Amino acid sequence: MSFKKDAKSVQGMGYTLNEFAHAMLKLQNKGYHNINLVTPTYFTPQIVSSLIIAEVMNQLKHSNY
């Protein structure tokens, strides 16, 4: 997994933080209970940021706004 920097993939398939958050929510909506990331330690800050974004998106989806 790589994260895009300025919309350019560093290597392999790249995701922006928002794209990764959307991908996680999509898997959750399909009934997945966990996501196994291979050697994610290098990307810990981006993963945590994406999790926060996904949580906010999920809360907004279920709010009355």
SEMAR-71360 format. One record per atom (N, C-alpha, C, O): residue in three letters; atom name; x, y, z. Coordinates in nm, 2 decimals, always signed. Layout:
% residues N
residu, atome, c1, c2, c3
Ala, CA, X, Y, Z .
...
END
This chain:
% residues 65
residu, atome, c1, c2, c3
Met, N, +0.08, -0.12, +0.00 .
Met, CA, +0.00, +0.00, +0.00 .
Met, C, +0.09, +0.12, +0.00 .
Met, O, +0.19, +0.13, +0.07 .
Ser, N, +0.05, +0.21, -0.08 .
Ser, CA, +0.12, +0.34, -0.08 .
Ser, C, +0.02, +0.45, -0.07 .
Ser, O, -0.09, +0.43, -0.12 .
Phe, N, +0.06, +0.57, -0.02 .
Phe, CA, -0.03, +0.68, -0.01 .
Phe, C, +0.01, +0.78, -0.12 .
Phe, O, +0.13, +0.81, -0.13 .
Lys, N, -0.08, +0.84, -0.18 .
Lys, CA, -0.05, +0.94, -0.29 .
Lys, C, +0.00, +1.07, -0.22 .
Lys, O, -0.05, +1.11, -0.12 .
Lys, N, +0.09, +1.13, -0.29 .
Lys, CA, +0.14, +1.26, -0.25 .
Lys, C, +0.11, +1.35, -0.37 .
Lys, O, +0.17, +1.33, -0.48 .
Asp, N, +0.03, +1.45, -0.34 .
Asp, CA, -0.01, +1.54, -0.45 .
Asp, C, -0.06, +1.47, -0.57 .
Asp, O, -0.03, +1.49, -0.69 .
Ala, N, -0.15, +1.37, -0.54 .
Ala, CA, -0.22, +1.29, -0.64 .
Ala, C, -0.13, +1.20, -0.73 .
Ala, O, -0.17, +1.16, -0.84 .
Lys, N, -0.01, +1.18, -0.69 .
Lys, CA, +0.08, +1.09, -0.76 .
Lys, C, +0.11, +0.97, -0.67 .
Lys, O, +0.15, +0.99, -0.55 .
Ser, N, +0.10, +0.85, -0.72 .
Ser, CA, +0.13, +0.73, -0.65 .
Ser, C, +0.28, +0.71, -0.63 .
Ser, O, +0.36, +0.72, -0.73 .
Val, N, +0.32, +0.68, -0.51 .
Val, CA, +0.46, +0.66, -0.48 .
Val, C, +0.51, +0.53, -0.54 .
Val, O, +0.61, +0.52, -0.61 .
Gln, N, +0.43, +0.42, -0.51 .
Gln, CA, +0.46, +0.29, -0.58 .
Gln, C, +0.34, +0.21, -0.57 .
Gln, O, +0.26, +0.22, -0.47 .
Gly, N, +0.32, +0.12, -0.66 .
Gly, CA, +0.20, +0.03, -0.66 .
Gly, C, +0.07, +0.11, -0.66 .
Gly, O, +0.07, +0.22, -0.72 .
Met, N, -0.03, +0.06, -0.60 .
Met, CA, -0.16, +0.12, -0.60 .
Met, C, -0.16, +0.22, -0.49 .
Met, O, -0.15, +0.18, -0.37 .
Gly, N, -0.18, +0.35, -0.52 .
Gly, CA, -0.18, +0.45, -0.41 .
Gly, C, -0.32, +0.50, -0.38 .
Gly, O, -0.41, +0.49, -0.46 .
Tyr, N, -0.33, +0.54, -0.25 .
Tyr, CA, -0.46, +0.59, -0.20 .
Tyr, C, -0.43, +0.73, -0.13 .
Tyr, O, -0.33, +0.74, -0.07 .
Thr, N, -0.52, +0.82, -0.15 .
Thr, CA, -0.52, +0.94, -0.07 .
Thr, C, -0.58, +0.90, +0.07 .
Thr, O, -0.63, +0.79, +0.08 .
Leu, N, -0.57, +0.98, +0.17 .
Leu, CA, -0.63, +0.95, +0.30 .
Leu, C, -0.78, +0.93, +0.29 .
Leu, O, -0.84, +0.84, +0.35 .
Asn, N, -0.84, +1.02, +0.21 .
Asn, CA, -0.99, +1.01, +0.19 .
Asn, C, -1.03, +0.88, +0.11 .
Asn, O, -1.12, +0.82, +0.15 .
Glu, N, -0.95, +0.85, +0.01 .
Glu, CA, -0.98, +0.72, -0.07 .
Glu, C, -0.96, +0.60, +0.02 .
Glu, O, -1.05, +0.51, +0.01 .
Phe, N, -0.86, +0.60, +0.11 .
Phe, CA, -0.84, +0.49, +0.20 .
Phe, C, -0.96, +0.48, +0.30 .
Phe, O, -1.01, +0.37, +0.33 .
Ala, N, -1.00, +0.60, +0.35 .
Ala, CA, -1.11, +0.60, +0.44 .
Ala, C, -1.24, +0.55, +0.38 .
Ala, O, -1.31, +0.47, +0.43 .
His, N, -1.26, +0.59, +0.25 .
His, CA, -1.38, +0.54, +0.18 .
His, C, -1.37, +0.39, +0.15 .
His, O, -1.47, +0.32, +0.17 .
Ala, N, -1.25, +0.34, +0.12 .
Ala, CA, -1.23, +0.19, +0.10 .
Ala, C, -1.26, +0.12, +0.23 .
Ala, O, -1.33, +0.01, +0.22 .
Met, N, -1.22, +0.17, +0.34 .
Met, CA, -1.25, +0.10, +0.47 .
Met, C, -1.40, +0.10, +0.50 .
Met, O, -1.45, +0.00, +0.54 .
Leu, N, -1.47, +0.21, +0.47 .
Leu, CA, -1.61, +0.21, +0.50 .
Leu, C, -1.69, +0.12, +0.40 .
Leu, O, -1.79, +0.06, +0.44 .
Lys, N, -1.64, +0.11, +0.28 .
Lys, CA, -1.70, +0.03, +0.18 .
Lys, C, -1.69, -0.12, +0.23 .
Lys, O, -1.79, -0.20, +0.22 .
Leu, N, -1.57, -0.16, +0.28 .
Leu, CA, -1.56, -0.30, +0.33 .
Leu, C, -1.65, -0.32, +0.45 .
Leu, O, -1.70, -0.43, +0.47 .
Gln, N, -1.66, -0.22, +0.54 .
Gln, CA, -1.75, -0.23, +0.65 .
Gln, C, -1.89, -0.25, +0.61 .
Gln, O, -1.96, -0.33, +0.67 .
Asn, N, -1.93, -0.17, +0.51 .
Asn, CA, -2.07, -0.19, +0.46 .
Asn, C, -2.10, -0.32, +0.40 .
Asn, O, -2.21, -0.37, +0.39 .
Lys, N, -1.99, -0.39, +0.35 .
Lys, CA, -2.00, -0.52, +0.29 .
Lys, C, -2.00, -0.63, +0.40 .
Lys, O, -2.02, -0.75, +0.37 .
Gly, N, -1.98, -0.59, +0.53 .
Gly, CA, -1.99, -0.69, +0.64 .
Gly, C, -1.85, -0.73, +0.69 .
Gly, O, -1.85, -0.82, +0.77 .
Tyr, N, -1.75, -0.67, +0.64 .
Tyr, CA, -1.61, -0.71, +0.69 .
Tyr, C, -1.59, -0.66, +0.83 .
Tyr, O, -1.64, -0.55, +0.86 .
His, N, -1.53, -0.73, +0.91 .
His, CA, -1.51, -0.69, +1.05 .
His, C, -1.37, -0.65, +1.08 .
His, O, -1.34, -0.58, +1.18 .
Asn, N, -1.27, -0.68, +0.99 .
Asn, CA, -1.13, -0.63, +1.01 .
Asn, C, -1.06, -0.62, +0.88 .
Asn, O, -1.11, -0.68, +0.78 .
Ile, N, -0.96, -0.55, +0.88 .
Ile, CA, -0.87, -0.53, +0.76 .
Ile, C, -0.73, -0.57, +0.80 .
Ile, O, -0.68, -0.50, +0.89 .
Asn, N, -0.67, -0.66, +0.73 .
Asn, CA, -0.54, -0.70, +0.77 .
Asn, C, -0.44, -0.63, +0.67 .
Asn, O, -0.44, -0.66, +0.55 .
Leu, N, -0.35, -0.55, +0.72 .
Leu, CA, -0.26, -0.48, +0.64 .
Leu, C, -0.12, -0.54, +0.66 .
Leu, O, -0.08, -0.57, +0.77 .
Val, N, -0.05, -0.57, +0.55 .
Val, CA, +0.08, -0.63, +0.55 .
Val, C, +0.18, -0.52, +0.58 .
Val, O, +0.19, -0.42, +0.51 .
Thr, N, +0.27, -0.54, +0.68 .
Thr, CA, +0.37, -0.45, +0.72 .
Thr, C, +0.32, -0.30, +0.72 .
Thr, O, +0.38, -0.22, +0.65 .
Pro, N, +0.22, -0.27, +0.80 .
Pro, CA, +0.17, -0.14, +0.80 .
Pro, C, +0.24, -0.03, +0.88 .
Pro, O, +0.21, +0.08, +0.88 .
Thr, N, +0.34, -0.08, +0.96 .
Thr, CA, +0.41, +0.01, +1.06 .
Thr, C, +0.46, +0.14, +0.99 .
Thr, O, +0.44, +0.25, +1.05 .
Tyr, N, +0.51, +0.13, +0.87 .
Tyr, CA, +0.57, +0.25, +0.81 .
Tyr, C, +0.46, +0.35, +0.78 .
Tyr, O, +0.48, +0.47, +0.77 .
Phe, N, +0.33, +0.30, +0.76 .
Phe, CA, +0.22, +0.39, +0.73 .
Phe, C, +0.13, +0.42, +0.84 .
Phe, O, +0.02, +0.47, +0.82 .
Thr, N, +0.17, +0.40, +0.97 .
Thr, CA, +0.09, +0.42, +1.08 .
Thr, C, +0.03, +0.56, +1.09 .
Thr, O, -0.10, +0.56, +1.11 .
Pro, N, +0.10, +0.66, +1.07 .
Pro, CA, +0.04, +0.80, +1.08 .
Pro, C, -0.08, +0.81, +0.97 .
Pro, O, -0.18, +0.87, +1.00 .
Gln, N, -0.06, +0.77, +0.85 .
Gln, CA, -0.16, +0.78, +0.75 .
Gln, C, -0.28, +0.69, +0.78 .
Gln, O, -0.39, +0.73, +0.75 .
Ile, N, -0.25, +0.57, +0.83 .
Ile, CA, -0.36, +0.48, +0.87 .
Ile, C, -0.45, +0.54, +0.98 .
Ile, O, -0.57, +0.54, +0.97 .
Val, N, -0.38, +0.60, +1.08 .
Val, CA, -0.46, +0.66, +1.19 .
Val, C, -0.54, +0.78, +1.14 .
Val, O, -0.65, +0.80, +1.17 .
Ser, N, -0.48, +0.86, +1.05 .
Ser, CA, -0.55, +0.97, +0.99 .
Ser, C, -0.67, +0.92, +0.91 .
Ser, O, -0.78, +0.98, +0.92 .
Ser, N, -0.65, +0.82, +0.83 .
Ser, CA, -0.77, +0.76, +0.75 .
Ser, C, -0.88, +0.71, +0.84 .
Ser, O, -0.99, +0.72, +0.81 .
Leu, N, -0.84, +0.65, +0.96 .
Leu, CA, -0.94, +0.60, +1.05 .
Leu, C, -1.02, +0.71, +1.11 .
Leu, O, -1.14, +0.70, +1.13 .
Ile, N, -0.95, +0.82, +1.14 .
Ile, CA, -1.02, +0.94, +1.20 .
Ile, C, -1.12, +0.99, +1.09 .
Ile, O, -1.24, +1.02, +1.12 .
Ile, N, -1.07, +1.00, +0.97 .
Ile, CA, -1.16, +1.05, +0.86 .
Ile, C, -1.28, +0.96, +0.84 .
Ile, O, -1.39, +1.01, +0.83 .
Ala, N, -1.26, +0.83, +0.84 .
Ala, CA, -1.36, +0.73, +0.82 .
Ala, C, -1.47, +0.74, +0.94 .
Ala, O, -1.59, +0.73, +0.91 .
Glu, N, -1.42, +0.76, +1.06 .
Glu, CA, -1.51, +0.77, +1.17 .
Glu, C, -1.60, +0.90, +1.16 .
Glu, O, -1.72, +0.89, +1.18 .
Val, N, -1.54, +1.01, +1.12 .
Val, CA, -1.61, +1.13, +1.10 .
Val, C, -1.71, +1.11, +0.99 .
Val, O, -1.83, +1.15, +1.00 .
Met, N, -1.67, +1.05, +0.88 .
Met, CA, -1.76, +1.03, +0.76 .
Met, C, -1.88, +0.94, +0.81 .
Met, O, -2.00, +0.96, +0.78 .
Asn, N, -1.85, +0.84, +0.89 .
Asn, CA, -1.95, +0.75, +0.94 .
Asn, C, -2.05, +0.82, +1.03 .
Asn, O, -2.17, +0.80, +1.02 .
Gln, N, -2.00, +0.90, +1.12 .
Gln, CA, -2.09, +0.98, +1.21 .
Gln, C, -2.17, +1.08, +1.13 .
Gln, O, -2.29, +1.09, +1.16 .
Leu, N, -2.12, +1.14, +1.03 .
Leu, CA, -2.20, +1.23, +0.95 .
Leu, C, -2.31, +1.16, +0.87 .
Leu, O, -2.42, +1.21, +0.86 .
Lys, N, -2.28, +1.04, +0.83 .
Lys, CA, -2.37, +0.96, +0.75 .
Lys, C, -2.49, +0.92, +0.84 .
Lys, O, -2.61, +0.92, +0.79 .
His, N, -2.47, +0.90, +0.97 .
His, CA, -2.57, +0.86, +1.06 .
His, C, -2.63, +0.97, +1.14 .
His, O, -2.72, +0.95, +1.23 .
Ser, N, -2.59, +1.10, +1.11 .
Ser, CA, -2.65, +1.21, +1.19 .
Ser, C, -2.77, +1.27, +1.11 .
Ser, O, -2.80, +1.22, +1.00 .
Asn, N, -2.83, +1.36, +1.17 .
Asn, CA, -2.95, +1.42, +1.11 .
Asn, C, -2.92, +1.55, +1.03 .
Asn, O, -3.01, +1.62, +0.99 .
Tyr, N, -2.79, +1.57, +1.00 .
Tyr, CA, -2.76, +1.69, +0.93 .
Tyr, C, -2.77, +1.67, +0.78 .
Tyr, O, -2.74, +1.76, +0.71 .
END
